Amino acid sequence: MYNGETADDIAKRKGLRYREDILDNMGSEELAANLFRITQTEARLKRDKVDTENKACDTHNKIGKIVRKAIKEAGGTMPEDLPTPKKSLKELEKESKKGLKKNEI
């Protein structure tokens, strides 16, 4: 879905640390596109009874291209062109927990 970028390419472009989750570093628009791609790929794999890794990878790539096409046709921004949020989901959760602890005192 990222025009040929691998997960490592995406992580590097976003400036993520080793083992930092890419999905935790997406805004809502990018996350929604990825979740749509994931759910549609899963449904296709089940529906077509895909039973090999190569077929699964091909299916994943086909669905990604379909989602990219839909984004383009809707006049949306391609996922690789969307900004990375300043704070990851993990950072926001940590801050939220700190705020809750302060309010409990």
N, C-alpha and C positions, 0 to 999 in steps of 0.2 A: 504494500500500500504506500510505501515511501519511495516510489520510483526507483526501485532496485537497491535501496539502502538495506544493509543488514542491521541486526540489533546492535552490534558493536559500532557501526557507523552512526546510528541514531544516538547512542549513548555518548559518543565522542562529540557529535555536533551539539548536543545539549549540555556538554561539560559535566557529565555525571561521573561520580567516583566509582571505582571498581565495585561491582555487585549492587549498585544502587538501582532500584527498580525504575524502569522507563515509565511504566504506567503511573507511578507516584509523582512523576514530573511532567504531567500534561494538564493543560487547561481543559475546561469542560467540552469544548468543541472537538478537540483532538481525541480526548478520551471517548466521547460518544461515537466518533467514527470508528475507533478501534474496537469498541465493544460491539458495534453493529457488525463489523467484519468478523470478529471472533464468533458471535452467535450464528451468523449466516454460514460461516465455514463449518462449524460444528453440525448444523442442521444438514448441510449438503453431504458431509462425510457419513452421517447416519443414514440419510435417505438413499445415497448411492452405494451404501455398504462398502465403503473404501476400506481395503484391507492391507495396503502396503504403504510404507513410508513415502515412496516416490509419488504414488497417486495422491497421498495426503498433501504433500508439498505442492504438487501441481494444482490441486483444488484450492489450497490456501492462496496461492499466487493469482489464480483466476478470480477468486472472490475479491481479493485486494484490488485488482484492476477494475472490477465492476464498481466497487465503492469509490475509487478515485474518479471514475467516469461520472458517477452520480454527483459527486462533490463539484466537479468541473461544470457539469450541465446546470447545476443549481446556482452557479456563480460563487461558490464557496472558495475558501482558501485551502490550498493543498496542505496536508498535515505537516510536511517538512518546512513549510513557510509560516506556520503558527508559532507564536512566541512561547518560550518555556517559562512557566511561572517562576517568580523570584524565590518562592518557598515551596518545597516538596510537601506532599501529603504528610509524610512522617514528621517534618518540621512543624507543620500546622497542628498536628495531633499533640505533639510534645508541648507546644505553647498553650494549647487548649487545656491540657492536663495541669500545667503549672497554674493557669488562671483559676481553674476549679479549686486547686489546693489552697491558693491565696484566699479565695472567697470562703473557704471552710473555717479559716482561723477566726 
